Amino acid sequence: MAQQHVSFKIEELFSVKNKVVVVTGGGSGLGKAIAEGFAVNGAKVYISGRRGEVLEAAAKEIGGDVHVIQGDVQTKEGCEKIVEAVKSQETHIDTLINCAGVNSPWRVKANDHNDADQVENLLVNGLIEEDFNRSNQSEWMQSFETYQTLIIPVNVNGVYFLTVNFISLLRKSADPNVCVISSIAGLSNQRSVASLTYSVSKAATIQLAKLLAGRLHPMKIRVNTICPGIFPSEMTGVTSGKHEYNLNHQAEKAALRSTAGRPGRPEEIVAPVLLLSSPGGGYMNCALLTVDGGRLMGVSINDGIRMPENTYTAGQRYTTTKQATNNNMATALSADDDLKSGADHIEVEDYGKQVNDIIVKPESLRHLSADELKSLETKMVRKIDMVIMPIMAVLYILNYVDRSALAAAKVYGIMEDLNMSTQDFATAISILFAGYIPFQIPSNLIMTKIPRPGFYICSAATIWGTVSGCTAAVKSYHGLLAIRVMLGVTEAVFFPGVIYLMSAWYTKNELGKRLAFLFICQMLGSAFGGFVAAACLTLDGRYGIAGWRWLFIVEGVTTVGCGLISAMFMPEYPHKARLLKPVERDYAVWRLEVEAGAGEAHEESTVFNGFKLAILDPKIWALVWCMGMSQAMGGTTSFFPSIVETLGYNRNITLLLTAPPYVLASIVFWFISYFSDRKNIIYPIITSALAVSVVAYVVAMSTLEMGPRYFAMMLMPTVCAGPQILLYKTLNIHMARPYPKRAAGVAMINAIGGISNVWVSYLFYDPPHYYAAFGAILGCAISFFIVITGYLMHVRKMNKCLSGTPEDQLRAMKGGVTQQQVDLGWRYVGY
């Protein structure tokens, strides 16, 4: 045997200098990186692909001896044209890199991959025959091209026809070789990363490469396969630079499950390709290299599926409870997800388009680990709570106290001083809503376009405090009516504005507790408003001023002062909040948009369009009706001192006895909101409150005995206001986008629903039983139950549509769901 030259020098072992190389799919992703790897090491490179402008841009970026051939490998004729184009320039090629590839998602979705019915639906209806030939990359599917592509022809047929047509040029090389870029999806069961059609095509590609290696050995053409794991590319993310891509959520999590704990880098796919194409790889044929960061070691039947929480706990390999096995992807995480992906605080279902394809993760957050993101979220939410909630609490207590002060003033003689009858007093109570109701919707719509909504709300508080204080100066019944109308106008800004602003800051798993906190403040205002009123009324006659006038003076001055101070601290929307650091602002916006799509920071939507969408949405009108019924039930609060007075105690005791029911309501509100946020439950809590309300109103109407009647009164604030918390939560999470629609919807249910406060005030005319009032309110509770049950049935039907075919999804979109929400896997929760 002749003596051979032996060299262990790197520059000789792995040299590709002066080689002629063809790279398919060379305009982007792995193909582009591989092409550059050859070019910078002295090879002459031809890159092919369908998008001419992309190829030209890639060749310009790469530099060196790179040439563009626009062509399509999905047909035999397309492959032959690429070969002919190379033949017109070259007498041989040394290396063919088959890198072109496409993906094809499912046609339907499964929220829970552990649910047998959903998986059966996915397998039966998720694919049709042509999906194995066509990826149908339409607007409802994730796509990295703007037109249809063929998955089997590109991933399998293209490899075969291109390789066999290049045989004549390869045979003229001293060391011809073909490298097939497949995927670990063709080797393992990966539900989290690849669709069924993609995995099948890549498995076929691996086997095809082995068969080609066997058939081509007489020509001394080596054929090897590389199976990459998660690498940045157009299939796994969105380009953000020469070789940089923002990985989508699904690919990012899959990469984190590798032993490397990260996605691959461009040089880590280029290196093995150069090895196979150089003298150092000359003895490698029919080889299969996995370049996946150890990803295959973590692949199992549970790959990518959020399993029940105790799946991986010691001594419990399997779970047996129905609850554990039915936990869906939004509520249970696999062990590796918990440790690495950070999905415990940003929960996004892994199907269809991926979150970072839709909502781009801010640059400032991409380098943060799961623990760092969790810590950032905890600090940010705490900071928000420490500023927003105390201000909201104080102003809401003052808002409610100012509004309900008239009920307390009745006990201390305002009717006698202004010569009012019972009907006159009912009119004075209800006329506030003549200003309050019509101004809420325009105020909230204006607020969506105001850069400093917090300042707007606090300024309104200062104005209504001034108006409330002026009540002390009225000398006649008609003067009182005028003041009450103006008070309604100025107070219209506050409550719907606060609800809307909170929904712009808090996620669906945080909002319920914050809304409950507001209502707790309302209950405390109602509870201790009696004490404040009692204290103010002790000033009766001081400086010749009646006690009820002192009540309005003290409360008005307090509100003005608090409004002025609060205006200096109240924050703006998250994307403009000066109290947050830039990275906190980015995260505050991103976490909300991941949950429900683009919002105040990025969504372009007009005020008129949002109002129009709200007006035309029957779901909002259903919630308006339910709120109207609940507000009618809450009419008892305006007359609560009068109702308590039927127990036969003096004025001071009457005012003090109003406190315990509101304290109880505050405690119950906290528990129901905590449970609702934690379990994503709304409907069962509402219906439970309605059932209790029936008992309360029947007892109150049927007896005057101290024990049973006061027991019924203890329940009234809870059963009337508790459902309201959950109605506001429902609207804010079910009608989250577009945001002007949410703002209009909040105002609609508060304003139009608030009309009930007008007519119900005229029903409290027959003490002590108040048959008319309690009878009507009982009917309202039944009507509430019927309508909210109808709403439940409707949104469940819409959820089925969102999990169904594209046609079903379009039907759901007509019902008020945005395309972004469909892409994010958004659902109507709580019902």
N, C-alpha and C positions, 0 to 999 in steps of 0.2 A: 504494500500500500504506500502511495506517495506521501511524503511528509507534508503535513498541512501547517499553514500559518496559524499560530495560536497567539491570541492577544486578550488580555483581561482589562484593557483600557476602556473606560466608560465611553469615550468618544468613538470607539470602534465597535464595541459590543452593541450599542443602541443607536448606531448611526442610521439616519434615513436620508442623508444628504444625496441630492441628485435623483432621488426616487420620484416616480410619477405616481400620484395618488388621486383617486376619485372618492369624494365623500358625498353621499346623498344626505339630504336634509342638512346641508352645511350652512344654511343661512342664519340659524339660531340655535340656542341651547347646546346640547352635547355635540352636535355636528359642527357647529361653529367653533367650539373649543378645540375639537379634534383637528379641524382644518388648520387652525392657528398653530397647534402643536407641531404639525408637520412643516408648516411654512417657516416658522422661526428656526427650525433645525435644517433648513436647506432643501426641502422637497419642493417639487412643482405640484401644485394642488388645483384640482378642478372641484368646484362645489356646485351641486345641483339642487334644485327645488322648484316649486311652482311659482313662488312669488319673486318676480324679477327684481323689484325694487328692494326687497329684503336681502337678496343675494348680493346686489351691487353695494348696498350699505355695509354688509358683512365683509366683502372683499376689501373695501376701502379701509375699514377699521383694522382688519388683520394685517394688511400690507404684504410685502414680499411677492413671491411668484404665485399669485392666486388668480384663477380664471373662473368665470361664471358660465354655467350652462343651465338655462331655464328649461325644465322638463318635468314630466309627471310619471312616477314609477307605478301608478296604480293600473296601468294597462301594458300589455306586451308591446304595443306600438310605441307607447311613451318611452319604455325602456330602450327599444331599438333606436329611437331618435337620439337619446342621450349617448348611446354607444357610438352612433355615427358621428355625432358632434366631436367626440373625443378622437375618433379615428381620423378625422380630418386634420387633426393637429399632432397626433402622436403615432409612433410605430409600435409602441408597447405601453403597458402600465404595469407597475409593480404591486400596487395595493389597491384593493377595492374595499371601502368602508360602507357597509349597508346600515345607515343610521336613521333613515326616514321612518317615521312611525306616527300613528294617530290613535286616539282613544274614543270610546263611545259609552256615554252614561246610560243608566237605566231610564226607562220611560215612566215608571212609577217609583214611588219612594216607600221605604219602610221606616217608621219612626223608631221602632223597637225590633232589633234583629234577634231578639230572644222570644218574640211573640210568634207562635206557629202560624196563626192566621195571616199576619202581615207578611211573613216570609213566603208563605204559599202564594199570596197575591203578587208579591214581587217576582217570584219565579214564573208564575203562569202568565202574568200580564206585563212584566217588565221588559220583555223582548218580543219582537216579531221576527219573522224569517229574514227579512231584508237587513236587520240589524247586524247580522254576521257578514254582510257585504257593505252596508252603508251606515255611517255614524249619525246621519240626520242632524247635523249641527245647526239647528234652528235657534231662534231667539230664546226658546225656553230651555235650552241645554247649554252646558258649558262648552265653549269652543275657542280654539286658538286660531281658527281660520274663519273667513266670512262666508264661506260657501261649503257645500256638501263634500265630504271626502269618503273614500272607501277604506274600511278598516282591514278586511282580509286581503284585498288586492294590494294595499300599501304595505302592510306588515308582513305578509307571506308571499303573495304572488310577485310583488316587486323585487323581493330578495332573489327569488328563483330566476325570473326572466332577465334581470340585470346581470346576475352572476354568469349565467350560461351564455349570454350575448357578449360578455367581456372575455370569454375563454380565449378567443383568438389573440387578443392583445396580451392577456396574462401569460400565455404560453411562451411569449417572446422575452419574458423577464427572467433574470438569473435566479430570482427567489420570489416567485409569485405567491401572493397570499390574499385571502379574503377574510375580512373580519365582520361578523354579524353582531350588531348591537341589539340584544334582546332585552329581557327584563327579568328580575326575580319574580315578577308576577306570573311568569310562565313556569316557575318551579314550585310555587307554594300557594296555599289557600290564603289570600289576603283580601278580606272583605273591606278593609278600611281604605285601600289604595286603588285597586283596579276594578273595572267593571268586568263582567263575565266575558263579554266579547273580546276585550283587550287581552285578558289572561289567556283565553283560548288561542288567540292569534300569536301570542308570544311563545306559548308552549309549542305551537306548530312550527314557529321559526327556529326554535332550539333543535327540534327533531330534523327539520329540513337541513340545517347546517351540518348535522352529523351525517345525513345521507349524502349531501354534496361532497363532504370530505372523503367519503368512501368512493364516490363516483369519479372524483377528479384526481385521485392519487396517481393514475397513469401519466397525467400531465405534470406531476410534481407541484400541483397547486394546493397549498395548505388552506384549510378552512377552519377557523376557530370562532368561538362565541364568547361574548362578554355580556353578563347579566348585571346591569347596574341596579343599585338600590335607589334611594331618593337623592336625586341631583337637581339643582336649579335648572329649570327649562320652561318653555312655554306651556308644557303639559302640567307642570306642578306650580306655576306661579305667574306673575306679571313682571315683564322686564323692567329693570330700573337702572340699567347701565350696560357696559360692554359684555360682561359675563355675569352681571348681577340680576337676580330675580327676587321679588318678594314672594316667598313661598306661601301658598294658600294654607289655610288652617289644617286641612286634612293631611297634606303632605308634610307639614311641619311636625305634626304629632307622630306620624309614622317614622320620620327621621329620628325623633327623640327616643323611639323605642329600640333603636340600634344600640349596640354596645359602645359605639363611638359617641352616641348621644347628640348627633348633629347630622345635617345633610352633607353629602359629598361636595368636594370642591372641584372646580374644572380640571385642575392639574392631576387630580386623582383618577379621573377617567382617561385623560390623555396618556398618562404614563403606561398603563397596561396595553393600550392600543399601539403605542410606539414600540413596546417590548415585542408584541406579536409581529410587528412589521419590520423588525430589525434583525441583524444576525444573532442577537441574543435570544430571539424566539424562534430561530430556524428549526429547532427540533420539536416544535410544538405543532401538532395537527389534531384536529377533532377535539381540541381542548375546550373546556367550559370554565371560564373564570367568573366568580361572583365578586363584584366590587360594591359591597353594600354596607360597609361599616359594621359587619356582624349582625345585620338585620335579620337574616334567616334564622339565627339562633333564637330570636324572640317570636317567631311566627308560630301560631297555633290556631286551633279552631276559634279561639277567642280574639284573634287579632282584630284590632280596631273597633271592637264592640264594647260598649260600656257595660260591664257586668255588674250584678248586684254587689253591694258594698262588702259583703262578707265572703265573697267567692274565694278570696285569697287569704282569709284569716286562718290562723293555726287550728288544725283539727277539724276544719269544716271545708271539705272539698266541694261539696254540693249544697245548694239551698233547697228547702222543701216548701217554704211558704209561698202562697200565691203572690203576695205583695213583693217578695224579693225577686221572683222570676219575672214579674211584670213591670219592674221599674224601667222606665224608658230612658232613652239616651240623654235626656235633659236632666235627669235626677240622680243617676248612678254612674260612677266612674270606675273603670278598671284601675288596678293598683298602679300600673305604670303611668296612666293618664294623671292620676292624683299627684304622683311624684314629679312628673316632668312637664306635662303639657300646660298646667295652670288652668285647666278647664273647670276647676271647681268654683272659680269666680267669674269666668266668662264661658257660659254654657251654650254651645252651638251644635246643632245636630249635624252629623257628618254624611250628607248626601246631596245630590244635585250639585249646583254651583257651590264652590267653597267660599268661605267668608271673606278671605283676603282677595278673591277675585272680584268681590262686590264692594266690600268696605276695606279700603287699603289701610293696613296698619301703619300708624305714624312712625316716621324714622326714629323718633326719640324713644320708642318703646321696643324696637326690634331686638336690641341687644340685652334686654332685661330678662332674667330668668323667671320661672314661675313664682318662686318665693319672693323675688323682688317686686313682681307685679302685684302679688297678694298684699305685700307690705305697703306698696304705693296706694293701693285701693283702700286699705284700712285707714291709713293716715288721711287720705283725701276725703273720704266720707265723713270721718270724724271732724275734720276741719269744716266741712260744709255744715254738718249738724250743729257745730258749736256757734256758727254765725247765723244761719238761716232760721233754725228752729226756735231759738229763744226770741228772736225778733217777731217771727210769725205768731208765736204763742202769746206774747204780750199784746200785740196789735189785735189778734183775734179775740182775746178775752175782752179787750176794750170795745171792739166792734160789736160783740154780742151784748155786752153790758149796756152800751149806748142804745142799741136797738130795743132791748127788752126793759130798759129803765122805766118805760111808761107803764108796764104791768105792775112794777113795784110802787110807782107813784099813785096808782089807783087806790092802793090800800091806805095812803096817807092824804087823801083829800083832793086830788087834782080834779076829779069830776065835780065836786062841789064848788071849787074855786072858779072853774071855767063854765059852770052851769051846763054840764053834759049829761045826757041820758045814757042808758046802757047801749042803745044803738049808736049814739054819737061816739062813745068810747070804742066800740067795735070798729067804727069807721076810721077813727084815729089810729087804731092798731093796723088796720088793713091798708090804709092809704099810703103808708110807707112804700108798699110794693108797687104803687103807681109810678114811682121814680126808680125803684130798685130793679124791677123786672126788665123794662125796655132798654136800659142802659148797659146791661151786662154783656150782651153779645157784641155791640160795637166796641165796648171797652176792651174786651179780650182780643178782638181782631186787630185793633190798634196796637195792642200790646205786643203782637207778634212782630211788628215792625219797629218797635222802640228799642234802641240799643241798651237802655238802662231800665229794664222793667222793675227792678227793686226800688229805684228812686221814684218811679211812677206810683207804685203801690204806697210807699211811705208818704209821698206828697198828698195822696188821696186821704190818708189817715189824718193828716194835719187839718185838711179841709173839713172832713166830716166831724172831727172833734170840735172845730169852731162852730159848725152848724148845730151840733148837739148841745153845746153850751148855750147857744142862743134860745134853746127851748125854755130856759129859766126866765126869759124876758117876755114870754107870750102873755097876753092879757085876755085873749078870747079863744073860743073854740076854733074859729076860722084861722086865727093866727097859728094855732097848734097844727092844723091841717097843712098849712103852707110849709111850716118848718119840717114836718114829717115827710112831705114830698121831697124837699131838698135833701133831707138826710138820706132818703132812699137813693137819690141820684148819686150822691157822693160816696155812699157805701157800696154802690154797685161795682166799683172797681175792685174791691178788696178780695172777697172770697173766691169768685171764679178766677181772678188773676193769680191768687196764691196757689190754687189747685193746679193751674196750668204751669206756673213757674216751677212748682215742685216736680211735675212730670217731666220737665226739661232737665232735671238734675238727677233724679233717682230711677233706678231700674225697677222692673216689675216685682222683684223679690225684696225691694226696700220701700216701695211707695206705700204699701198698705199700713205699715207701722207709722210712717210719717203722717199719713192722713188721719190715722187713729189719734196721734198725738194732738193734731189740731182739734179734733172733736173732743178729746179729753179736756183741752183748754176751754172749749165751749162749755162742757159740762161743769168744769170748775168755775167758769165765769157765772154760769147759772146758779151753781151751788152757793158760791161765796158772794155772788152779786147781792143775794139777800142780806148777808152780813154787812156788805158795803152800804147797801141801801139803808139798813137799820142804823148804821153809824151816822150816815149823812142826815137821816131823818131826825136824829137827836138834836140837830142844829135848828129844828123847827122853831121859828120865831126869832132867831138870832139876827140882829140888825133889821128886824122887821121883815125878814125873808122867810117864806114858807119852807118847810122841810123838803118837799118834793122839788122846789126850785134849787135848793142847795145840792140835791142829788145830781141835777144836770150840770150845775156849775163845776162841781168837783170832777165829775167824770169827763166833761168836755176839756177842762184845762189839762187833766192828766193825759188824755189822748193826744192833744196838740203837742205837748212836750215829748212824749214818746215817739210820735211821728217824726218830729224834727231830728231827734237823736238817731233814730233808726235809719233815716235817709242817708246818713254818713257811712253806714256799714253794710247796708243790704247789697248783696252781689248782683251781677248781671247774669246773662246766660253763661253756661260753662266755657264756651270758646272765647269769651271775653273777660272772664272773671279775674279781677286783679288780686283777689285773695289767694289764688292758686299759682304755683310755679308753672312754667311752660310745659314741663313734662306731665304735671297733674292735669293741666287743661286738656292736653292731647288725650290723656287716658279717660278723663271725664266724658269727652265727646265720643271717643271710639267705643267705649263699653256700651253706651246707649245705642249707637248706630249699629253695632253688631247684633243687638237684641231686636231692633225693629226697623233698620234701614236709616238712610240719611235724614238728619233732623235739622234743627235750627242753624247749625254751623255750615251745612253744605247743601241742603235741599233748596231748590229753586221752586217756590210755589207762591202764587198770588193770594192775597187776602180774599178777593172775590171768589176765586176757584175753591179755596178751602171752605168758605161759607156755603157755596153752592153744593159741594160734596156732602157737607153736613146736613143741609136741608133735604137732600134727596136720599139720604141713607135711612131706611126704615129701622135699622137697629138702634140708631140714635133716638128715633121717635119712641121706640119701645122703652128705652131707658128714661126718656123724658116722662112718659106716662108713669113708670114705676116710681120715679122721683116725685112726681106730683102726688101719688098716693102716699108715699112716705112723708112728704112735707105736710100733707093733711093730717097724718097720724101725729106729726110733730107739732101740730097746732095746739096741742095740750100745753106746750111749754110757755106760750104767750099768756096763757090763762092759769098757769100752774099755781101761783099764789091764791088765785080765786078758788081753784079746785081744792087746794089744801085747806082753805078757809072754811070749807063745808064740814071739816072735822070739828069745828066749834071752838077753836082757840083764839086768843087775842092776836093783835096785829104782829107784835114782835115774835111770838112763838110761831105764828103762821109763816113768817119770812124765814125763820130758822129751820122749820120743818121741811122747807124746800131743798135743803142741802143734801141729806142722805141719799135720795134717789139719784142725784147727779154724781155723787161720789161712787156709788155702785156702778153706774153706767161707765164711768171712767175706767174702773178696774176691768169690767167686761170688755170694753173696747180694746184695751191693750191685749187681752188674751185672744180675742177673735182675729185681730189684725196680725198678731204674731203667728197664729196657726195658719191663717190664710197665706201669708208670705212664705212660710216654711213649706207648706204642702201644696201651694198653688190651688187652693180651694176657695170658691166664692159662693156658688149656688147653694150648697147645703147649709152654709151659715145663714144666708139670707132667709131661707125657708124655715129654719129653726126659729129665728127671731120672729117671723110672722106667726108661727104657731103659738109662741108664748104671748104675742100681742093679743091674739084672740081671747086667751084666758084673762089677760089684764083688763081688757075693755068690757068683757062680759061681767066680771066681778065688780068693776067700778060702777057699772050701770045698774047692777041688781041689788046692791046693798049699801047702807050708810053706816054700818058698824065700823068702828075705829080700826080693828085689826085687819080684816079682809080688804077694806077700802084703801088703807095706807099701804098694804102689801101690793095692791094693784098699781098704786101711784109709784111705788119703788121700781116697778118694772117699766113704766111708761117711757122715760127718757132712753132707756136701753133699746127697747124694741122699735122706737121710731127713728132714732139717729144711727143705730148700728148698721142697718141695711144701707143707709146713705153713704157711709164710708166705702162700702163694697161696690156701690153703684158708681161712685167717682173712680174707684180703682178700675172697675170694668171698662169704663169709657176710655180711660187713659191708656190702658194696655191693649184694648181691642180696636180702638180707633187712633192708634199712635201716629200714623202717617196718612197723608201729609200733615205737618204740624199745624197749619192754620185750621184744618178741619178739626183737629183735636181741641184747639183753642175755642173754636165756635161751638163744638159739641159740649164742652165743659160749661160754657155760658148758657147754652140752650137748656141743659137739664136743670141747671140751677135757677135760671130765669123763668122759663116756661113752667117747669115743675113747681116753682115757687108761687105760681098763681093760686095754688091751693090754699096758701096762707090767707088769701083775700076772702074766699067764700067760707072757709071753715071758721073764721073769726065770728061770723054771724050766727053760729050754731050754739054758742055757749050762752044761752038766754034763759034756761029753765033749771036753775039750781034747786036742790042739791044733786039731783040724779043726772042732769044733763043728758037726757035720753037722746035728743036729736044729735048732739055732738058725738057721743060715744057710739050711737048706732051707725051714723055715717062713717065714722072712722073704722068701725068694724068691717063695713062693706069695702072700704078702701084697702084694708089688709087682704081681703079675699081677692079683690081685683089685682092687686100687686102680685099675689101668688100665681094667678092665671097667666098674666103677661110675662112674668120672668121665666115661667116654665116654657112658654112658647119661644122665648128668646133662647133658652137652653137648647131646645130641639133644633132651632135654626142654626146656631153656631156649631153644633155637633155635625149637622149636615154639611156645613161649609168646611169643617175640618176633614171630612171624608173626601170632599172635592179637592182640597189641597194635597191630599195623599194619593190622589187618583191620576188619571190620564191628563195630558196637556189640555184637552177639551174641558175636563172637570176643573182644572186650575184656572182656566180662563173664566169659567162660570163664577168661581170664587172671587176672581179679580173684579168682576162686574159688581160684586157685593161689597167692594171697598178695600180689597187687599192690593198692595202695590206689587209690581214685578220684583222689586228688591226683596220684599218680605217673602215672596214665593221662593226666590233663590236662596234665602237664608233659612228656609225650613220653618218659617214663623207659623204659629198656630194660635187659635182662640183658646186661651187657658182659663182654668177656674170653673168650667162648666161641663 
